[in-house]
Amino acid sequence: MLKLKKKDTVVVLTGRDKGKKGEIKEITPSTGKVVVMGLNIVHKHKKTTKDKPGGIHKVEAPMDISNVQLVCPKCGKPARVKVAVQGGEKLRACKKCGEVII
């Protein structure tokens, strides 16, 4: 069970964007990478094609999943995630306040 999902709000723990919050745009479990909206911006040099202009484009680059931490919607602080079983169903829960994260 993945502890992070798309559209979760996370905070960056390391690197140049340390301490910034953003929403997960894309997750790749096989490589352990996440793309966070508006963070880890890199410049890509693109060649002109028939339908698209070339130039230098700003793109969000993937970062390692261990460099981000989920922000609890209830307490608003970065918190680790535990797996809580309710009614035979596994749910994510905040380790600080115990609130179930949907």
C-alpha positions as CSV (number, residue, x, y, z in Angstrom):
1,M,0.0,0.0,0.0
2,L,1.4,3.4,-1.0
3,K,1.5,6.0,1.7
4,L,1.4,8.9,-0.8
5,K,-1.2,9.4,-3.6
6,K,-2.0,11.9,-6.3
7,K,-3.4,15.2,-5.2
8,D,-1.9,14.8,-1.7
9,T,-0.2,17.9,-0.2
10,V,3.4,17.3,0.7
11,V,6.3,19.3,2.0
12,V,9.9,18.9,0.6
13,L,12.4,17.8,3.2
14,T,15.7,18.3,1.3
15,G,17.2,20.3,-1.6
16,R,16.7,23.8,-2.9
17,D,13.0,23.6,-2.4
18,K,13.3,22.6,1.3
19,G,10.3,23.6,3.4
20,K,8.0,24.4,0.4
21,K,4.6,22.8,0.0
22,G,2.9,21.5,-3.1
23,E,0.5,19.0,-4.5
24,I,1.6,15.7,-6.0
25,K,1.0,15.7,-9.8
26,E,2.4,12.3,-10.6
27,I,3.8,9.2,-8.8
28,T,5.9,6.4,-10.2
29,P,6.1,3.6,-7.7
30,S,8.5,1.4,-9.7
31,T,11.2,4.1,-9.6
32,G,10.2,5.7,-6.3
33,K,9.8,9.2,-7.8
34,V,7.2,11.9,-7.4
35,V,6.5,15.1,-9.4
36,V,5.2,18.0,-7.2
37,M,3.4,20.9,-8.8
38,G,5.5,24.1,-9.0
39,L,8.6,22.6,-7.3
40,N,11.9,21.2,-8.5
41,I,11.8,23.3,-11.8
42,V,14.4,22.6,-14.4
43,H,15.1,24.1,-17.8
44,K,14.6,21.9,-20.9
45,H,16.0,22.9,-24.2
46,K,13.5,21.8,-26.9
47,K,14.1,21.7,-30.6
48,T,11.5,23.2,-32.9
49,T,9.1,20.7,-34.6
50,K,6.4,21.2,-37.2
51,D,3.7,21.9,-34.6
52,K,5.6,23.1,-31.5
53,P,8.0,26.0,-31.1
54,G,11.4,25.4,-29.7
55,G,13.2,27.2,-27.0
56,I,13.9,26.9,-23.3
57,H,10.9,25.5,-21.3
58,K,10.5,25.2,-17.6
59,V,9.5,21.7,-16.5
60,E,8.8,20.0,-13.1
61,A,11.4,17.3,-12.6
62,P,10.8,14.1,-10.6
63,M,12.3,13.9,-7.1
64,D,12.8,10.9,-4.8
65,I,9.8,9.9,-2.8
66,S,11.9,9.9,0.4
67,N,12.5,13.6,0.0
68,V,8.8,14.5,0.6
69,Q,6.5,14.1,3.5
70,L,2.7,14.2,3.7
71,V,1.0,17.2,5.3
72,C,-1.9,16.1,7.5
73,P,-5.1,17.8,6.5
74,K,-6.4,18.1,10.1
75,C,-3.3,19.3,12.0
76,G,-1.6,21.0,9.0
77,K,1.9,19.7,9.9
78,P,4.2,17.2,8.1
79,A,3.5,13.8,9.6
80,R,4.4,10.2,9.1
81,V,1.7,7.9,7.9
82,K,0.5,4.7,9.5
83,V,-1.9,2.1,8.2
84,A,-5.1,1.8,10.3
85,V,-7.5,-1.1,9.8
86,Q,-11.2,-0.2,10.1
87,G,-13.9,-2.7,9.3
88,G,-11.4,-5.0,7.5
89,E,-10.2,-2.1,5.3
90,K,-6.7,-0.6,5.3
91,L,-6.7,3.2,5.6
92,R,-4.0,5.8,5.9
93,A,-3.8,7.7,9.2
94,C,-1.7,10.5,10.6
95,K,0.8,9.3,13.3
96,K,0.6,12.7,15.2
97,C,-3.2,13.2,15.6
98,G,-4.5,9.8,14.5
99,E,-6.9,11.3,11.9
100,V,-7.8,9.1,8.9
101,I,-6.5,10.5,5.6
102,I,-8.8,10.0,2.7
